[in-house]
């Protein structure tokens, strides 16, 4: 990929977080979470750091994890916390391995986000199995800090779900649900004092657990979308604390089952029977949902469940393995106690890069929720994420954005799409899986600002911009349209945006230069008291394609005569005062001008 300089890269200080790791081993940053941990309205970044020595001794165990918290202030991003998940750093047989899913919820009802992770023994595949892992929960405390707890029995967890404390609900506790393949799942109930009780769950083969907020009936029960060994299911808890599977939907309904074959399990000589299905023209094995989200498909407020379904690999009809992974989106409704699959076409869907996580965001600003997919670790050469636009017409289409994403830090890093600077616009967080982790001078994580502006611009190749504040771009375009009756050229746009940024948004530098420019002299000639009315008229025509009304013309002519306005300040003042049809026309002209300037 070509590096796209439209984004402003900001390196994050991950070097300190890695300082306790040996420089002779690999340490990975995984499962980055962005959420507001301190209530200031902007997200902190919580990195799960996995010290992974790749079978360093007889136990063949990857050793414990830690968390690093970064926060943004007027000095930039700072490391504000770092905590081992277990009590003894590098102790084997205790919380070794990688995290899989994470879920954010206010578990103890204090108004501050908490985070739950599922953790598994990812790198102990050929060694002893006595180092099972525990669910990890970062929970807020009365002192304003956070602590890490690891409740329950050791298990190999792939999925985690979380539900916020709700004082008005019949069951006010916060809930964390964790499960894995062929392991005993558990539910952790958390009260306002951070006390934890453990409840048994029905046996699940869960690879995803999603708390249903909008898609579930309001009947006093709690519902999670999950999966068991047969496919998607709804997990239900009654106010009495009883858990059960409320309903199931076979993910293979309507699919042709073709072959059965034995495959070796990763942890020994055991073989398991698998089935290959033909779906969307290809044979798929390991057909199970591995992440889910709630989505409003049409802006009506009625939500469905979108799940990301991944196959271990594509298969031929005889069971032989192709090298390509497989992935699909599927949609489900949960109404009247029944879970049903809703098929929706995905135009341009790419099944050649296996993605494990999905998110629902309005990435193109059209008011409809779209789908983003990510991975634990990117396949080499794959884009940072994939995006699928909701057309609002009962289908999705793949956005061709991989060519405009920034050049990755390394070939196997990953990413997250969020608003990291609180300006209401989406940005990209990108981190290296293991590159640069032992050298504080090498960036291990970078935020690229302004990605949403780029997506909405249609993906035209952009020139260099170092400025986050898109209001500067608007101001410069208004000045060009009003004073020169044309869009800014790309070089001029970026130059004057830079001048505004250097002057903290002060417009005098632009006004003075525009008035003294050769283009202004050629357009307006000598501006004085006898020609100012013609200048004001030309400004109105440049902005609104009309002449000024008599009162407006007189106001600005008198203002110029009295020394209250210059020609440049008149131009910006007229633009700022646009209302009604003038405002709509100006918005359209600025949008077209931005697109033309960046081509």
Backbone torsions as a table, in degrees:
resi	resn	phi	psi	omega
1	UNK	NA	142.9	173.6
2	UNK	-76.3	143.5	176.0
3	UNK	-71.5	129.5	-178.0
4	UNK	-101.5	105.8	-174.6
5	UNK	-77.4	4.0	175.8
6	UNK	-62.3	-32.8	-178.2
7	UNK	-81.2	143.8	174.9
8	UNK	-92.2	110.9	-179.6
9	UNK	-82.4	135.0	176.3
10	UNK	-127.2	114.5	-179.1
11	UNK	-73.9	141.4	179.2
12	UNK	-102.3	145.2	-173.3
13	UNK	-80.9	74.1	-179.3
14	UNK	-85.9	-12.5	-176.6
15	UNK	-58.0	-42.6	-179.6
16	UNK	-64.0	-37.2	-178.3
17	UNK	-65.6	-29.1	-178.8
18	UNK	-90.8	0.2	-169.0
19	UNK	-65.0	-24.6	-179.8
20	UNK	-82.0	-8.6	-179.5
21	UNK	-85.4	146.5	175.7
22	UNK	-65.1	140.0	-179.9
23	UNK	-77.2	-4.6	179.6
24	UNK	-96.4	2.1	-177.9
25	UNK	-124.9	169.2	-177.8
26	UNK	-94.1	131.0	175.4
27	UNK	-125.4	127.2	-174.4
28	UNK	-108.3	142.8	169.1
29	UNK	-96.7	119.7	-174.8
30	UNK	-132.7	160.5	167.1
31	UNK	50.7	52.3	-179.7
32	UNK	-69.9	133.5	179.8
33	UNK	-117.1	137.1	176.2
34	UNK	-116.6	113.8	178.4
35	UNK	-156.3	159.2	-177.8
36	UNK	-82.5	102.1	-177.7
37	UNK	-89.6	-15.7	-175.9
38	UNK	-121.0	5.6	174.8
39	UNK	75.2	18.5	-178.6
40	UNK	-92.4	3.2	177.2
41	UNK	89.9	-5.4	177.3
42	UNK	-122.9	151.3	-174.0
43	UNK	-79.8	144.5	164.3
44	UNK	-93.8	157.3	178.3
45	UNK	-106.5	125.5	178.4
46	UNK	-112.7	112.3	179.2
47	UNK	-96.0	129.4	169.0
48	UNK	-89.0	117.8	-177.4
49	UNK	-103.1	124.7	-175.4
50	UNK	-112.8	110.9	175.0
51	UNK	-79.6	116.6	-168.2
52	UNK	-129.8	90.3	-177.6
53	UNK	-83.2	4.1	179.2
54	UNK	54.9	72.9	174.0
55	UNK	57.9	68.6	-172.7
56	UNK	-83.6	-7.1	-176.2
57	UNK	-162.0	-160.7	-174.6
58	UNK	-65.4	-30.1	-178.1
59	UNK	-77.1	-16.0	179.5
60	UNK	54.1	33.6	-175.3
61	UNK	-105.6	141.3	165.0
62	UNK	-76.9	144.8	-170.0
63	UNK	-103.7	-179.3	-156.5
64	UNK	-63.7	168.7	-178.5
65	UNK	-103.5	164.0	168.5
66	UNK	-140.2	167.7	177.7
67	UNK	-116.4	141.9	174.0
68	UNK	-124.4	134.3	-178.3
69	UNK	-114.9	128.1	176.7
70	UNK	-114.6	143.4	179.3
71	UNK	-133.9	152.1	179.4
72	UNK	-104.2	134.5	172.4
73	UNK	-138.9	-167.6	-176.7
74	UNK	-69.0	-7.7	175.9
75	UNK	-98.6	4.1	-177.1
76	UNK	101.1	-167.6	-179.2
77	UNK	-78.5	131.3	-178.7
78	UNK	-128.0	147.5	172.1
79	UNK	-77.7	119.6	-176.0
80	UNK	-114.3	-4.8	179.2
81	UNK	-167.4	148.6	176.7
82	UNK	-156.2	123.9	-172.5
83	UNK	-143.4	134.2	173.1
84	UNK	-69.5	140.4	177.0
85	UNK	-71.2	-31.8	176.2
86	UNK	-110.8	173.8	-172.9
87	UNK	-82.1	-25.4	-175.5
88	UNK	-118.6	107.7	179.9
89	UNK	-58.4	138.3	174.9
90	UNK	66.9	14.0	176.2
91	UNK	-78.0	126.6	177.8
92	UNK	-69.7	169.4	176.0
93	UNK	63.9	22.1	-178.3
94	UNK	-146.7	106.0	174.7
95	UNK	58.5	34.6	175.1
96	UNK	-77.7	152.8	172.9
97	UNK	113.1	-172.9	-171.8
98	UNK	-102.2	159.8	171.2
99	UNK	-90.8	153.1	176.3
100	UNK	-110.8	-96.5	179.6
101	UNK	-83.5	158.6	165.7
102	UNK	-135.8	151.1	177.5
103	UNK	-136.1	142.2	-178.8
104	UNK	-108.0	133.3	177.0
105	UNK	-160.4	157.5	172.2
106	UNK	-89.3	92.9	-169.1
107	UNK	-77.7	-27.5	-176.9
108	UNK	-113.9	12.6	171.3
109	UNK	68.5	27.0	179.7
110	UNK	-98.8	6.9	178.5
111	UNK	83.2	5.3	-178.3
112	UNK	-120.9	142.2	-176.7
113	UNK	-66.9	143.9	168.8
114	UNK	-120.7	163.0	-176.0
115	UNK	-133.6	135.8	175.0
116	UNK	-118.2	139.0	178.0
117	UNK	-122.2	147.0	163.4
118	UNK	-94.1	139.0	-175.1
119	UNK	-127.6	140.5	176.7
120	UNK	-136.8	168.6	-175.3
121	UNK	-86.1	58.2	-165.7
122	UNK	-57.4	-36.7	-171.6
123	UNK	-106.7	21.6	178.7
124	UNK	-109.0	31.1	-166.4
125	UNK	-65.3	-27.6	-176.5
126	UNK	-110.0	11.7	-176.0
127	UNK	-116.5	-165.8	179.7
128	UNK	-64.6	149.3	-176.1
129	UNK	-103.1	33.6	-178.2
130	UNK	-101.8	21.4	-179.4
131	UNK	-124.8	45.5	178.4
132	UNK	-58.9	161.9	-170.7
133	UNK	-114.3	167.2	-177.0
134	UNK	-119.7	148.9	170.5
135	UNK	-59.9	139.4	-179.9
136	UNK	-115.2	134.8	-178.4
137	UNK	-131.1	123.5	172.8
138	UNK	-93.2	114.2	-172.0
139	UNK	-125.0	141.8	-178.7
140	UNK	-74.2	153.0	-177.9
141	UNK	-120.8	166.9	-179.1
142	UNK	-62.6	-26.3	-177.1
143	UNK	-79.6	-1.5	-178.6
144	UNK	93.1	-1.8	178.4
145	UNK	-100.0	-160.0	178.6
146	UNK	-138.4	152.2	172.8
147	UNK	-132.1	155.5	178.3
148	UNK	-103.2	127.1	175.3
149	UNK	-119.5	152.6	-179.2
150	UNK	-135.8	80.0	-174.8
151	UNK	-83.6	171.9	171.6
152	UNK	86.2	-170.3	-179.1
153	UNK	-94.0	150.9	176.3
154	UNK	-59.2	137.7	176.7
155	UNK	-161.8	173.4	-179.2
156	UNK	-107.1	96.5	-170.8
157	UNK	-95.6	133.4	174.6
158	UNK	-107.0	-26.5	-170.8
159	UNK	-130.2	149.0	176.8
160	UNK	-145.9	142.4	174.5
161	UNK	-130.0	155.8	-178.1
162	UNK	-145.4	141.1	177.6
163	UNK	-127.0	133.8	-177.4
164	UNK	-70.7	150.7	171.0
165	UNK	-59.9	134.7	-179.0
166	UNK	-135.5	102.7	-175.2
167	UNK	-64.3	-24.9	-177.9
168	UNK	-87.5	-6.3	-176.3
169	UNK	-89.5	156.9	177.7
170	UNK	-62.5	-23.4	177.3
171	UNK	-121.7	89.2	-170.9
172	UNK	-76.2	-10.0	-173.8
173	UNK	-69.0	155.8	166.6
174	UNK	-78.6	149.7	-175.5
175	UNK	-133.5	133.5	169.7
176	UNK	-120.5	129.1	178.3
177	UNK	-116.6	131.1	-179.5
178	UNK	-131.6	140.8	-179.6
179	UNK	-155.3	164.5	177.3
180	UNK	-150.2	-173.6	-178.6
181	UNK	-75.4	121.7	174.4
182	UNK	55.9	29.4	175.3
183	UNK	-120.0	160.2	-179.2
184	UNK	-75.9	118.0	179.0
185	UNK	-78.1	160.1	-178.6
186	UNK	-139.9	152.8	173.0
187	UNK	-118.3	128.1	180.0
188	UNK	-106.9	120.6	-177.6
189	UNK	-102.8	124.4	-171.7
190	UNK	-120.3	127.4	179.4
191	UNK	-99.7	-175.0	-174.8
192	UNK	-67.9	-18.7	178.2
193	UNK	-93.9	10.6	-179.6
194	UNK	68.0	18.2	172.8
195	UNK	-75.5	143.9	-175.3
196	UNK	-122.6	129.4	169.1
197	UNK	-117.4	154.5	-174.4
198	UNK	-116.0	131.8	177.7
199	UNK	-120.1	140.9	178.0
200	UNK	-76.3	150.0	-180.0
201	UNK	-120.5	161.6	170.3
202	UNK	-60.1	152.6	179.9
203	UNK	-63.3	129.3	-179.1
204	UNK	-128.8	155.6	169.1
205	UNK	-111.4	46.3	-161.1
206	UNK	-71.6	133.8	168.7
207	UNK	-116.4	-2.3	170.9
208	UNK	-151.6	147.0	175.8
209	UNK	-142.1	118.4	-176.8
210	UNK	-127.3	121.7	173.6
211	UNK	-68.5	124.8	-179.2
212	UNK	-90.4	115.1	179.2
213	UNK	-97.5	-46.2	-174.2
214	UNK	-106.7	-18.7	-174.9
215	UNK	-93.0	-3.3	-175.1
216	UNK	-105.3	153.6	177.3
217	UNK	-67.1	149.6	179.3
218	UNK	-92.2	75.2	-175.3
219	UNK	-120.6	13.4	179.8
220	UNK	89.9	-11.8	177.0
221	UNK	-91.8	166.7	178.5
222	UNK	-113.8	137.2	-175.2
223	UNK	-127.7	138.9	172.1
224	UNK	-123.3	136.7	167.5
225	UNK	-81.9	131.4	-177.0
226	UNK	-150.9	-162.8	174.1
227	UNK	-147.1	145.5	171.1
228	UNK	-113.7	-160.9	-174.6
229	UNK	-69.5	-13.6	-177.2
230	UNK	-104.5	-5.7	179.9
231	UNK	132.2	-164.6	-176.4
232	UNK	-58.6	147.2	-178.3
233	UNK	-152.0	164.4	174.3
234	UNK	-112.9	120.6	177.3
235	UNK	-93.5	129.9	-172.9
236	UNK	-123.5	139.5	173.5
237	UNK	-126.9	130.3	178.7
238	UNK	-89.4	164.9	177.1
239	UNK	-57.7	-21.8	177.9
240	UNK	-78.5	-2.4	178.9
241	UNK	85.4	19.6	179.2
242	UNK	-94.8	129.2	-179.8
243	UNK	-105.9	142.0	177.1
244	UNK	-158.8	164.9	172.7
245	UNK	-85.1	116.4	-176.3
246	UNK	-79.0	-39.7	-178.3
247	UNK	-163.1	155.6	178.5
248	UNK	-128.2	155.1	172.6
249	UNK	-136.3	119.8	-179.9
250	UNK	-66.9	122.2	179.9
251	UNK	-70.1	-14.5	-177.8
252	UNK	-97.2	5.6	176.4
253	UNK	-56.8	128.1	179.0
254	UNK	85.0	-2.4	178.1
255	UNK	-100.2	147.6	-179.4
256	UNK	-87.9	117.4	174.1
257	UNK	-80.5	129.3	-171.9
258	UNK	-119.5	-44.2	-171.9
259	UNK	-140.5	156.0	173.7
260	UNK	-127.2	139.9	-178.6
261	UNK	-153.5	157.4	178.2
262	UNK	-93.6	138.2	177.1
263	UNK	-128.9	143.9	177.2
264	UNK	-73.3	139.6	174.9
265	UNK	-75.3	156.0	-174.4
266	UNK	-71.2	-22.3	-172.9
267	UNK	-106.3	25.5	177.1
268	UNK	160.5	-160.7	-176.6
269	UNK	-91.3	3.7	-179.7
270	UNK	-66.6	141.3	174.6
271	UNK	-113.7	150.0	-179.5
272	UNK	-128.4	145.5	178.6
273	UNK	-84.0	130.2	176.2
274	UNK	-123.4	158.5	179.2
275	UNK	-119.9	138.3	174.3
276	UNK	-103.1	138.9	-178.9
277	UNK	-118.8	151.4	173.1
278	UNK	-99.0	117.5	-177.4
279	UNK	-139.5	129.7	-177.9
280	UNK	51.4	39.1	173.5
281	UNK	83.3	4.5	-176.8
282	UNK	-134.3	151.7	176.1
283	UNK	-82.7	131.2	-175.7
284	UNK	-129.4	138.5	173.5
285	UNK	-117.3	160.0	178.8
286	UNK	66.0	43.7	-171.2
287	UNK	-80.0	96.8	-177.9
288	UNK	-150.5	146.9	177.0
289	UNK	-71.9	134.6	179.4
290	UNK	-120.3	3.4	166.5
291	UNK	-166.4	157.9	-176.8
292	UNK	-150.6	159.3	177.4
293	UNK	-154.1	158.7	173.1
294	UNK	-89.7	143.0	-175.3
295	UNK	-143.2	135.9	171.6
296	UNK	-92.3	106.8	-170.2
297	UNK	-76.0	-27.3	-173.6
298	UNK	-129.6	10.0	179.9
299	UNK	78.8	10.3	-176.9
300	UNK	-84.9	-13.8	-173.8
301	UNK	94.5	-13.6	175.0
302	UNK	-82.4	128.0	-173.8
303	UNK	-107.0	150.6	171.5
304	UNK	-119.6	178.9	177.3
305	UNK	-111.6	124.1	173.2
306	UNK	-106.1	130.1	-179.9
307	UNK	-123.6	144.5	178.2
308	UNK	-95.5	119.5	-176.2
309	UNK	-108.7	123.8	-178.6
310	UNK	-121.2	139.7	171.4
311	UNK	-99.9	149.5	177.9
312	UNK	-59.3	-34.9	177.3
313	UNK	-171.3	165.1	170.9
314	UNK	-80.6	145.6	-176.5
315	UNK	-127.0	149.5	168.4
316	UNK	-81.8	167.4	-177.3
317	UNK	-62.3	-24.3	179.3
318	UNK	-89.1	4.6	177.8
319	UNK	93.4	-5.9	178.1
320	UNK	-69.7	151.8	-171.3
321	UNK	-96.7	131.4	166.5
322	UNK	-87.8	165.3	-176.3
323	UNK	-84.2	-8.0	-174.1
324	UNK	-90.9	136.2	172.1
325	UNK	-75.5	170.9	-179.1
326	UNK	-132.2	144.8	176.0
327	UNK	-151.7	151.0	-179.6
328	UNK	-149.4	159.2	168.4
329	UNK	-105.2	138.0	172.5
330	UNK	-131.5	151.5	-176.6
331	UNK	-120.7	141.1	-178.7
332	UNK	-133.3	146.3	170.3
333	UNK	-110.1	143.6	173.8
334	UNK	-123.4	97.9	-176.4
335	UNK	-135.1	140.1	178.3
336	UNK	53.1	36.3	176.7
337	UNK	76.6	9.6	-178.9
338	UNK	-120.5	137.7	177.5
339	UNK	-103.3	118.0	-177.6
340	UNK	-128.2	145.7	180.0
341	UNK	-84.4	138.1	176.1
342	UNK	-117.8	115.7	179.7
343	UNK	-84.1	130.3	176.1
344	UNK	-133.6	132.6	-179.1
345	UNK	-69.2	143.3	176.2
346	UNK	-117.5	102.6	-178.1
347	UNK	-72.7	129.4	176.6
348	UNK	74.6	20.7	-177.8
349	UNK	-64.9	135.7	-176.9
350	UNK	-107.6	115.1	-177.5
351	UNK	-99.5	11.8	-173.7
352	UNK	-94.0	-1.0	177.5
353	UNK	-130.6	113.1	-175.3
354	UNK	-73.8	122.3	179.8
355	UNK	-117.3	139.5	-174.0
356	UNK	-103.4	-22.7	-176.2
357	UNK	-119.3	146.2	170.2
358	UNK	-127.0	159.6	177.2
359	UNK	-143.0	154.4	179.0
360	UNK	-115.3	117.9	-178.3
361	UNK	-146.4	152.2	170.6
362	UNK	-88.0	93.2	-172.2
363	UNK	-86.2	-17.2	-177.7
364	UNK	-112.5	7.6	172.5
365	UNK	70.7	21.6	-178.3
366	UNK	-97.4	6.0	178.7
367	UNK	85.9	-2.2	178.1
368	UNK	-109.7	141.7	-177.3
369	UNK	-78.8	133.3	-178.9
370	UNK	-112.1	175.8	-176.0
371	UNK	-120.6	133.3	175.5
372	UNK	-116.2	141.2	174.7
373	UNK	-122.7	142.6	-178.4
374	UNK	-129.4	-179.0	175.2
375	UNK	-142.7	163.1	172.7
376	UNK	-58.0	-54.6	-180.0
377	UNK	-136.3	127.0	-178.1
378	UNK	-65.4	141.8	168.1
379	UNK	-66.6	144.7	-177.2
380	UNK	-58.5	127.9	179.6
381	UNK	87.4	-8.7	-179.5
382	UNK	-79.1	154.5	177.9
383	UNK	-67.2	163.6	-179.8
384	UNK	-61.4	-37.1	174.6
385	UNK	-154.6	167.7	174.2
386	UNK	-117.4	145.0	-176.1
387	UNK	-127.1	139.5	-179.5
388	UNK	-128.6	117.8	-173.2
389	UNK	-85.9	132.8	174.4
390	UNK	-80.7	113.2	-177.6
391	UNK	-77.3	-14.5	-175.1
392	UNK	77.6	4.0	-178.1
393	UNK	-117.4	27.8	178.0
394	UNK	80.9	18.9	178.3
395	UNK	-152.0	164.7	176.1
396	UNK	-119.3	154.9	175.4
397	UNK	-134.6	141.3	-179.8
398	UNK	-71.1	130.3	175.7
399	UNK	-85.1	127.9	-179.5
400	UNK	-84.4	75.3	-175.8
401	UNK	-108.9	-5.4	-175.0
402	UNK	-62.8	-28.1	-177.4
403	UNK	-77.6	-13.9	-178.4
404	UNK	-108.9	2.8	178.0
405	UNK	-75.2	155.4	179.7
406	UNK	-65.1	155.4	177.4
407	UNK	-63.6	130.1	-174.4
408	UNK	-69.3	155.5	177.2
409	UNK	-63.8	-41.7	172.7
410	UNK	-146.2	179.7	-170.2
411	UNK	-77.8	-13.6	-174.9
412	UNK	-129.6	26.2	177.2
413	UNK	-77.1	-175.8	178.2
414	UNK	-139.0	-171.8	-168.4
415	UNK	-155.1	168.9	176.2
416	UNK	-149.7	140.0	-179.1
417	UNK	-109.9	114.5	-177.4
418	UNK	-153.2	171.6	169.1
419	UNK	-93.5	102.9	-173.9
420	UNK	-93.8	-15.7	-178.3
421	UNK	-114.5	10.5	172.9
422	UNK	72.5	19.0	-179.3
423	UNK	-95.5	7.0	179.5
424	UNK	81.0	6.1	-178.8
425	UNK	-116.0	149.6	-178.1
426	UNK	-81.6	140.1	178.4
427	UNK	-126.8	168.9	176.5
428	UNK	-108.9	129.0	164.9
429	UNK	-101.6	128.8	179.0
430	UNK	-127.5	136.3	178.2
431	UNK	-135.4	148.9	177.5
432	UNK	-79.6	142.8	178.9
433	UNK	-67.9	-40.9	176.7
434	UNK	-149.7	1.7	-179.4
435	UNK	-74.5	136.3	174.3
436	UNK	73.3	10.9	-172.3
437	UNK	-77.3	-18.6	-179.4
438	UNK	-103.4	0.3	-178.5
439	UNK	-121.8	107.0	-178.4
440	UNK	-59.4	-20.6	-179.0
441	UNK	-82.3	-11.7	178.8
442	UNK	-100.8	128.9	-179.2
443	UNK	-68.2	132.7	175.1
444	UNK	-104.7	-14.8	178.0
445	UNK	-150.6	140.7	-175.8
446	UNK	-139.0	139.0	169.4
447	UNK	-102.3	130.4	175.1
448	UNK	-108.4	111.6	-176.4
449	UNK	-81.0	161.5	169.4
450	UNK	76.1	23.0	-179.5
451	UNK	-64.3	-36.1	-176.9
452	UNK	-67.6	-37.5	176.5
453	UNK	-60.5	-35.8	-179.7
454	UNK	-70.0	-44.1	179.9
455	UNK	-62.0	-44.9	-178.4
456	UNK	-68.2	-23.3	177.5
457	UNK	-75.1	-7.3	175.3
458	UNK	94.2	7.2	175.0
459	UNK	79.4	23.9	176.0
460	UNK	-73.6	145.6	178.8
461	UNK	-58.4	126.6	-175.7
462	UNK	-106.2	158.3	176.0
463	UNK	-95.9	174.8	-170.0
464	UNK	-65.8	133.6	174.3
465	UNK	-139.6	131.9	179.9
466	UNK	-110.9	16.9	-168.6
467	UNK	-120.6	129.0	-178.4
468	UNK	-77.3	-36.1	-167.1
469	UNK	-78.3	105.3	-178.5
470	UNK	-70.1	-12.6	175.3
471	UNK	-62.1	-30.7	177.0
472	UNK	-64.4	-39.8	177.9
473	UNK	-62.3	-41.7	-179.6
474	UNK	-63.9	-44.6	-179.1
475	UNK	-59.7	-43.8	-179.3
476	UNK	-66.5	-41.3	178.5
477	UNK	-64.0	-40.2	176.7
478	UNK	-60.1	-41.5	179.8
479	UNK	-64.7	-43.2	179.0
480	UNK	-64.0	-45.8	-178.8
481	UNK	-64.4	-42.7	-177.2
482	UNK	-73.2	-41.9	-171.4
483	UNK	-91.1	-35.0	-176.2
484	UNK	-113.5	-6.9	-179.6
485	UNK	57.7	41.8	177.6
486	UNK	-159.4	158.2	173.7
487	UNK	-67.8	156.7	175.1
488	UNK	-69.2	139.3	168.1
489	UNK	-69.9	157.9	-172.7
490	UNK	-58.5	-45.7	-178.3
491	UNK	-65.4	-42.4	179.4
492	UNK	-65.2	-40.5	179.1
493	UNK	-58.7	-50.8	-176.7
494	UNK	-69.5	-32.9	177.9
495	UNK	-63.9	-48.1	-175.8
496	UNK	-74.3	-29.5	171.6
497	UNK	-61.2	-41.0	176.7
498	UNK	-62.4	-40.6	178.2
499	UNK	-63.7	-41.3	177.5
500	UNK	-63.8	-42.2	179.6
501	UNK	-63.0	-41.4	-179.6
502	UNK	-66.1	-26.5	-179.6
503	UNK	-101.9	17.9	179.7
504	UNK	54.7	38.5	175.4
505	UNK	88.1	1.2	178.4
506	UNK	-66.8	126.7	-172.4
507	UNK	-89.5	-8.0	-177.2
508	UNK	-59.3	-36.9	-178.3
509	UNK	-62.1	-36.7	178.0
510	UNK	-73.8	-46.0	-177.3
511	UNK	-58.5	-48.7	-176.8
512	UNK	-63.3	-43.1	-177.1
513	UNK	-69.5	-40.0	179.5
514	UNK	-62.9	-41.5	-177.8
515	UNK	-66.2	-29.3	-176.5
516	UNK	-97.0	5.2	-173.8
517	UNK	-78.2	152.2	175.7
518	UNK	-58.9	-35.2	179.5
519	UNK	-65.4	-38.4	177.8
520	UNK	-66.7	-40.6	179.4
521	UNK	-64.4	-40.2	178.8
522	UNK	-67.7	-32.6	-176.7
523	UNK	-81.7	-42.2	-172.1
524	UNK	-108.0	-18.0	-174.1
525	UNK	70.8	-150.7	179.9
526	UNK	-79.3	116.6	-179.3
527	UNK	-91.5	123.0	178.6
528	UNK	-151.3	-171.5	-176.9
529	UNK	-61.9	-27.4	-178.4
530	UNK	-86.3	-14.2	-178.4
531	UNK	-114.4	-4.8	-173.4
532	UNK	-63.5	-31.0	179.1
533	UNK	-65.1	-36.1	176.8
534	UNK	-67.9	-37.8	178.9
535	UNK	-64.0	-45.4	178.9
536	UNK	-61.1	-41.7	178.5
537	UNK	-61.3	-42.8	179.4
538	UNK	-66.4	-34.5	177.3
539	UNK	-63.8	-46.3	177.5
540	UNK	-59.8	-42.9	-179.8
541	UNK	-65.7	-36.7	178.4
542	UNK	-66.6	-33.0	-178.4
543	UNK	-89.8	-43.5	-168.2
544	UNK	-121.6	1.8	-177.2
545	UNK	57.7	36.2	176.6
546	UNK	-153.5	164.5	175.6
547	UNK	-82.8	157.6	177.1
548	UNK	-72.4	152.3	171.3
549	UNK	-71.7	165.1	-173.0
550	UNK	-60.8	-40.7	-177.7
551	UNK	-67.1	-42.1	179.0
552	UNK	-64.9	-41.9	178.7
553	UNK	-61.7	-45.7	-179.1
554	UNK	-63.7	-38.5	-179.1
555	UNK	-60.1	-46.4	-176.2
556	UNK	-77.7	-32.7	175.8
557	UNK	-64.5	-45.2	178.4
558	UNK	-64.8	-39.1	178.9
559	UNK	-63.1	-38.9	177.0
560	UNK	-66.7	-44.3	-178.6
561	UNK	-62.3	-38.0	-178.7
562	UNK	-82.3	-3.8	179.2
563	UNK	84.4	9.7	179.6
564	UNK	-81.6	-21.8	-177.2
565	UNK	-132.1	148.5	166.3
566	UNK	-107.8	166.3	177.1
567	UNK	-56.3	-39.2	179.7
568	UNK	-67.2	-42.3	179.6
569	UNK	-69.8	-29.6	173.7
570	UNK	-61.1	-44.7	-177.7
571	UNK	-59.0	-47.9	-178.2
572	UNK	-71.4	-33.4	179.6
573	UNK	-68.4	-40.4	177.3
574	UNK	-62.3	-43.2	179.3
575	UNK	-63.6	-42.4	-177.7
576	UNK	-67.1	-25.1	-177.7
577	UNK	-92.4	8.9	-177.0
578	UNK	-65.8	134.7	176.8
579	UNK	-136.7	162.8	174.0
580	UNK	59.3	-133.1	-178.1
581	UNK	-64.2	-33.4	176.6
582	UNK	-61.3	-43.2	-179.2
583	UNK	-65.0	-43.1	179.0
584	UNK	-62.5	-44.1	179.4
585	UNK	-63.2	-42.3	-179.1
586	UNK	-65.2	-41.4	177.8
587	UNK	-58.7	-44.9	179.4
588	UNK	-63.9	-40.2	-178.9
589	UNK	-67.4	-38.1	179.0
590	UNK	-67.2	-41.6	178.3
591	UNK	-60.8	-45.2	178.2
592	UNK	-65.6	-38.2	179.5
593	UNK	-64.2	-41.1	178.9
594	UNK	-62.9	-44.1	179.4
595	UNK	-62.0	-42.0	-179.1
596	UNK	-69.2	-37.3	-177.6
597	UNK	-66.3	-30.0	-173.5
598	UNK	-99.2	5.0	176.4
599	UNK	-78.6	NA	NA
